[in-house]
Amino acid sequence: MRFPRRTRVGAAVAAAALVAGPFVPAAQAQQQGGTVLRVALVQEIDHLNPFLASFASSTMVGRMTWEFLTLPSAEDNTPAPGLAESWSTSPDKLTWTYRIRDGVRWSDGQPVTAKDAAYTFTRIMTDEDAQEANGTYVENFESVTATDDRTLVIKTKTPQASMTALDVPIVPEHIWANQPNMSDPATDSVPVVGVGDGPFLITEYRPNELVRLKANPDYWRGRAKIDELQFISYKNSEAAVNALKNNEVDFVNRLTSTQFDTLKNAEGVTTNQAIGRRYREIIVNHGAQTQSRQPIGDGNPVLKDVRVRQAIARALDPQTLVDKVLGGYGQTGGGIVPASFPAYHWEPTANERYHFDPAAANAQLDQAGYPRGADGTRIGPDGKPIELRLLGRASEDFAQRASDYVISWLGAIGIKATKQLVSDNEVDERTNNGTYDLAFSGWGTSPDPDYILSKQTCAALPAVAGSSSSTAFFCDPEFDRLYAAESTEFDPAKRADFVKQAQARYYSQVPSIVLDYDNVLEAYRSDNFASFTKQPAGTGQIMEQSGYWGFYGATPAEGGSTASGGLSGGAWIAVGAGVLVVLVIAGTAAGRRRRSADDQE
């Protein structure tokens, strides 16, 4: 979601080219291959293991590899058949029966059955280490059984309205049952993750360099029109954009407004602007804790005071961030369900909204008993000046530029803030462990609101420090009550009302400040690829969808240079050594928020 500026790719590639030759350009080595879609990846892969994968980049790869029971349709995001060709529920809404598609096979030839689905959900239910990415989906499950190879039965403790939106990749039992330890690095290796049933299959993984996938020739919907899909890592979007201009990659996303505007006029390039399914926020460490209510981390205790959090919200000007940092490609935030899902989106009324009002913020802090010291910095109950750390990703354009605005605005209300822009992994580690005060974050959301709401419940608090269960360590009985009501309500209108009430409660308590809903800004080489499937149809995004439609539907252009395929993006083939080396920008890849919901950021 965020990327910094950087010098051109060429200099960095030249500096990285330290592998012994002889070399030939990748384009020369492409002639043996088929049609290849080269996608620039400007976010790290945290895991390919689907039980652990949380980053948007990682879950995107997982969507290509393993089929789901159901998934949001490309047309309008409504539930569509996946591995389950049909489903039904009992009159009391407690028992769901899914009819598993016949004739689907894993890439090693084994049949895909209901037992694989039962194993996947049961593993998440019974193995604490397997709950990191998708544990909230199964918290209400009583049991999961395969009554035969084509029938999966899930019994829930209470009615669960999201049973057609279980965003959980189904994995092969005969592979994953042999992996007792989810923290074993082997669970991210190709021998394990390479066995799939999705439209593409993972064939190579080089951390911070490359994920290579081939088209699944036996995919049940039909083979993709491309032969190979490559995700090539770049330090930031500036490097990725240069690669696109040089025809070294075919697709880039997470563009800045300046990059997007420039690419509108680039030869051989088509841009796509869509209403995004992500929200961008600043999370506030109001008291990080575990499920057993043990405090963790070192957040400033003044943030436990909701009046301080509300004053901070009033001190920020999201519209300026949209205008100045996003170039107008976005809209100011409200609830945690983006405007792209209007049925569940909530906007605060004029009286509810935290308008940009430094005077009101100062008055609130004065009334709350936080006086200014001699230097103008407010004093906390401990007698010390209030100083907050603002954490962000050094790789992210938004964090780099927005942090100065935020620090200035906080200074205007007597709160001293210092920016700490660090690597993706450090941001993830520190936000998981509660060692921050404020942090830029963001989440991708699914068409069904249950998942993103569940990440704000007390049940989502981590069992131990370091888990990614909760988005902001929020635990509030009133929010939990509203979440329970929406999750068991099958009437669409009544459910939507509970969803909006829950968002209003979250907004009032300020565990995070939703800054904006970004537009999706992406671009592709239209001289190489004629079209991609958008979600929703016509107006939606291509990359990082709630599904795999975008790249599965990629259609090569007549006479495009990728018709012969191969690895590019600054890559070279070391022919003499017989080794394939991807030369990317030095350093780690850039990323979205700290974790993506489905995504995950």
N, C-alpha and C positions, 0 to 999 in steps of 0.2 A: 504494500500500500504506500510505502514511502521510500524515497530515494534521494541522495544528495547529488550535487553537481560534481563533475570530475573532468579531467583532461581526456583527450581523445583516446580511443581504444588502441590505436596503433602503437603509441609509445609504450603503453603498459604491456602489450603483447610482445613487443620487441624485447623489453626487459625480462619477460618471463621465458623467452625462448632459449632454454638452457639444456634441452635434451639433445644428445648426440644425433647427428644426421646419418645418412642423407635424408632430406625432406623434399616432399613435393606438396604443392597446395592441395587442400582437401578437394577442391573442385575437380582436380585432375584424377583424384582417386574415386570420385563419385560414380564413374561410368559403369562400375560393376553392380551398383545398387538399383533400387526402385525409386518410387516417388517418396521423398522425405519432407516432412513438415518440421522446420527448425523453429523452436519457440524459445525466446529469451526468457530466462528465469532470473528475476531480481529479488528473490527471497530465498532464504536458506530452506533446505529440507531438514526438518527436525527428525522425522522417522519415516521409513517406508512401511514399517510394521503398522497395520491399520488399527490395532488396538491402542496404539500410543500416538499416532499421527494427529497433530493439532494445527500446525501451520496450514494456511490456505494452499500453499504450493504442494504440501505433502498429501493433503486430502484430495486435491485435484488429481494427483497421480493415482491415488487409490481408486478414485471413481472410474478411471480408465481400465483398471485391472480386475476389480471384483464387482460383480453385479449385486444389486440391492433387491430386497423383496419388492418394493415399489420405489418410484422416484418421481419428482415433479416433471410434468410434461414439458416439452420444448415449446408448445403452443402457448400455454397460459399458466404453467406452474401447478395445475391441478394434479392429484395423484394419478400416476399411470402405471400399468403393469411392468414389472421387471422380471426377477426370477419367479415371483408369484404371478400367475396369469389371471387369478381371480381371488377374491377373499369375501368372507361373510362373518357376521357377528351374531352371537346368541341374543335372545330377547332382553336379557338382563345386562347386555353389553360387557360381560366379564370374560367371555370366551371368543377368541378370534381364530378362524380357520382359514389357512392360506393353501391354495392349490398350487403346488410347485410345477413349473413348466417341465414337460417331458422332453427327453432327448438332448438336454444340455450336458456338455462334458467339460471337465477341467482340461487345461492344456496338456496334461500328462496322460490324457485318455480316460481317466476315471470318471464315472458318471457323477453329475451334480444331483444331490438328493435333498429331501427335507431333513435328513440327518445332519447334513453340513450346516444348515440354518440353525437347527436345534443346538448343535455343538457351539456355534458362534455365540449365540445369545447366552447359553449356559456358562460358557467360559467367562463372559463378562460378569455374569451374576455371581459366580463362585470364586473367581480369581481377582483379588483386589488390584493386582498389578495390571490387569487387563481392562480396568475400568476407566483409565485416564481419559481417553478420548470420547467414549460413548456410554459411560456408566449411567448417566442420567436417563437414558432411554429405557433402562430395564429396572429401575428402582421400584416400579409398581408391579413388576411381573411376579406372579405366584409360581408358575411353572411353564416350561417350554418342552414340548415333546413332538417327536415325529412318529405318528401312528402307522405310517408306511412311507415308502420312498417319495411319494408325491403329496403327502398331507402333513402340514405343520400346524400344531395347535398351541396357542399361547393363551394362558389364563392369567388374568390380572386381578390384583387385590381389590381395586375399585375401577369403575369405568375410566377408560383412557381415550380421550378424543384424538390423540395423535397416532393411532395405530396404523394409519395409512401413510405415515410420514416418518418411519423409522430409518433414519439416515445412517444405517449400520452396514458396512460391506460384509457380505457373507463369504467366509473363507473355507477352504477344503480341510475337513477334519483330519484326513489321513496325513496332511502335512503339518498342521499346527498342533495336533495332539502330541507330536514329537518334540515340541518346544515348551518344556516345563517352566522356563524362566523368561519372562517377558523382557527383562533387562539385558538379556544376552545379546551381544551385538549380532549374533547369527540371525536374529529375527528381522534384521534389516538387510540381509544378504540376498542376492539373486536366487540361490537355490531354494530359499523359502518363499520370498515374495514373487518369484517368477512364475509360480503356478497359479493361474487365474482363469476366469471365464468371461472377462469383460471384453470390450472391443479391441483393447491392446494388452500386450504382455510385456512385462519388464524383462529386458535382456542384459542390461548393464547399468551399474550404479557406481559413480565415482563421486564421493561427497564433495560438495562445493564446486563441482565441475560439470557433471553430466548425468542425466537419467535417459537411457535409451529404451524405447519400446517398439515392438513390432506389431503389425496388425494381426489380430487373431483370425486365422483363416477359417475357423469353425464357429465364429461368433454367431449366436442364434438369430440376431437381427439381420445378419449378413455382413460380409467382410467390408471394412472401411475402404474408401477410394484411394487412400494413401497406404504405402507399404511400411513406413517407419515414422515414428514420432520421437523427436529429440527435444529434451528440455536442457538448454545450455545455460550455465550459470554466468551471471555478470555481476560485477561489484555494485552497479547502480544503473538507473535507467538512462543516464547520459551515455554510458558505454553501450547499453543495449540499443539505443536509438541510432548511434553511429553504425552499429552492426547492421541495423535494418537498412539504413541509407546505402551502405556498401553491399547490400544483397548477401550478407553473411548469415542473417536469420530472416525468417519469414513473418514472425509475429512478435509484437511487444505489447505489454499492457502496463498499467499503473504509471501512466505518463503524467508529467507535470503539465500545467496549462500552456506554458511556453513551448514545450516540446510538441504538444498536440497541435497547437496553432501553426508551428513550423512545418509539421508533417502534412498538414492539409494541402500544401502546395508542392510536396515532394513528388518527383516523377516516379511512376510505378508503385505508388503507395496509396492505400485507401484507409481513411480513419473511421472509427466508430465511437460515437458518444451515446451512452445509455444511462438511464436512471439506475443507480447502483443498489445493491442489497447489503451494503455495509454502513455502519455508523462509526464515526471517529469520536474519540472521547479523551478526557483526562481522568484517569482513575485516582481516587483520593484514599490514601491509607488511613481509614477511620478506625483502625484497630484490627489488623490481620490476626486471624485465629484459626485453630483447627476445629474439627467436628466436636471434639471434647471440650471446646472453649478454652483451650490453652493458647495464650497470646504467643505470637511469633513475630519475628522481625524487629525493626527499630523505627517504626513510623513515629512522627512527632505527635505526642499525646493531645495537643490542642485540636487536632483534626477529628477527635472523637466528639467534639462539640458541634452539633448540627448547625448552630448559628454561625460558626466559623466557616463551615463548608458552604452554607448558603451565601455568606458574604463573598466568598471566593467566586461563586457562580455569578454573582452580580457584578463582580469586578472585571469579568472577561467579556470580550466583544466578539462573539463568533461571526457576526456579519463581516467584520473587518478581515477575519481569517479567510472567509469564503472569497471575499473580493480581492484581497491582496496576495494571499498565499495560493489559493486555488484558482485564481484568475476568473472567478465567477462560475466555475464548473462545480456547483454543488448548492446545497441549501442548508440553512441553519437547522440545528438539531432540536429535538424535543424528546420523544420517547425512544426506547431501545428497539422498536420495530420500525425500520426505515419506511419512508413514504412510498417506496416501490411496492409495498404490500398494503394497499389502502384499506382493506377490510379490517386490519388489525392495528394500523398506525394511529398513534395518539399524538395530538399537538396540545400543548398547554394553552389555556385561555390567556387573555391579556392580563388578568389578575393573577394567574398562576405562574406565568413565565418570569424567569429571572432576567429582567431586562438589564442591559449594560448601564449601570448607574453607580459610579464610584462614590457619589455622595451618600446614597442609601447604604452601600456596603460599609463605608466608614462609620455611619451612624449605628449600624447594627453591631459592629465590633465595639464601638464606644459603650453601647448599652449592655453588651455582653461582658464588659469588664476587662477589656484588653487595651490598656492605655498605651500611648506612645511614649517611648523613651526620649532621651535628649537628642538622639540622632534621627528621630522620626520613626524608628522601628518599634512595632508594638511589643509589649512585654507579656509573656505567658504566665500562668499561675506559679511556675517554678522560679519566677523572677528573671528569667533569661529572655533575650530577644527572640522573637519568633522567626526562625530561619527554616526554609523548606527546600528540599532537593527536588528539582524537576528532571525526571529521567526520560530519556528518549533515545532513539536509534541514530547513531552517527551516520548511518547509510541513508537516512530518510530525509528527503527534501522538506517535507512538511515540518518535521520535528526541528530541523535546523532553522527554518525561517520563522515558525510560529513561536518557538521558545523565547525569542527576544521580545515579542509582543507580550507574551504571558508574564515574563519577568517584570516588564515595565508596568503592566496593569496591576500586578500584585504589589509592586513598590508604591503605587499610588494610594494603596490602602494600608500601608505600613507593614507589609509582610515582605521580608527579604527572601528572595529565591535565587538559587544558583542552578544553572543547567548542567546536567551530566549526560552528555551524549556518548554512548558506548556501543559495543557490538550488539547484534541481534541476540546472540546467545546470553550475553550478560543481562540484557533487559529482561529476557524471559526468566532467567534464574533469579534475578532480584525481585521481580514482581511476584513470582511464585513463592518466594521466601519472605515477602513482606519487608524487604530492606529498601524502602523508598518512601517518599512522602506523596509526591505527585508524579504521574507517569503518563506519557502519551500512549494511547492504546487504541483498539478498534476491533470490531467483530463483524464477520460476515454472517448473515442470518438466512434462515431457510424460510420458504413460503409459509410453513406452519410455525406459529410463534412459540410453541411449547418448549422447544429446546433452549432458545435464548432466554426465556423466562426462567426455566429450570436452573440455569447457571447462576441465578441470583438468589437462590433459596438457601436456607440453612443446611439442607441436605447436601448441597454442593460444596460446602466448606471442605477443605482437604483433610484427609485422615492424618496426614503428617505434613510438615513443611516441605515445600518443593513440588507439590502436586499442582496440576492445572485445572482442578475441578471447578473452581469458582472464578468468575471474571473479576470481582472486586471485593471478595470477602464479605459480601453483604449477607446479613442475617437479620430478618425483621419478621416478627409473628404476623403482622397485618399483611405484608406482602405474601408470606407463605399461605395465608388463608385465601387470598385472592387467586394465587397460583393454583391451589387445590381446587378451587371452584371452576376455573377455566379448563383445567385439565380433565375434568370429569363431565363437562357440559357438552352435549352433542347438538343442541340447538345453535345454529351458526350465529344468530343475532345475539343471543344471550352470552354465548362464549366470547364474542368480540367485545362485549361490554365489560366482562370480567378482565379480559386482556388489557383493555384501556385503563381500567381502574388500577390494575397492578402497575402499569407504567407510570400512572400519576403518583402512586405511592413511592415508587423508586425515585422519581424526579424530586419529590418533596424532601426526601432524606439525603440526597446528594452523595451516594457512594461513588458516583462518577458524574462528570459533566459532559453530556453529549454535545459535542461542538457542531457537527455537521453530518450530512449524508453526501458523500462524494458522488459525483458522476463518474461512471466508468469511462476512462479514456484509453483507447487502444488503437493499434494500427497494424496493417499487414501489407505484404507485398502482393498487390493485386495483379502484378504481371506474372506471379508464380501461382497464385491461388484465386480462383474466380469468386468463390463464396464460402461462407461458413454458416452453420445453423445458429441462429440467435435464440436466446431465452429471456423473455417471451418473444414470440415470433415478431419479426419486423422492427421492434424497438429495443430489444434487449442486448445483453452483453454476450461475448463469445467465449472469453477465457474465464476460468473460476466460476463456472455456473453451478447451479444445484443439480448437477448431472454431468453427462459426458458429451452432450449433443454437439457442442461447438466444434471440437476437433474430430469427433467421429464423423461429422457431416462435412468436413473439409473437402472441397472440390478443386482439383488442380486446374489451372488455366491452360488453355491450348498453347503449347510451345513454351511453357514456363521453364525457367532454368533448373527447377527442382525436379523436373520430370525424370532425371537420371539419379536423383537422390544423393545422399551422403552428408557427412558431418562438415559443418562450416562454423561460422561465428567466431572467426579468429583461430580455428583449429588447423592442425597440420597432421599429416600421417608420417610417422617415422618408419619408412619402408625398410631401411636397412636393419633396424632393430626388431622389426616385426611387432612394434608396440604402438597402440593408438594412444595419443596424448592430446587432451583438450587443454589448450593454453588459454586460460581466462585471466581476467584482471586479478592481480595479486590481492589477497585478503578474502574475507568471507562474503557471502552474498547478502543482499539487503532484504528486508522483509516488511511485512505488514505489521499489524498490531502484535501484542505479545503472543496471542493464540487466536486462531480463527475458529469460529463456532462450528462450521461444517466444512466448517468449514469448518478459522478459524479462525481468522483472520485470519 
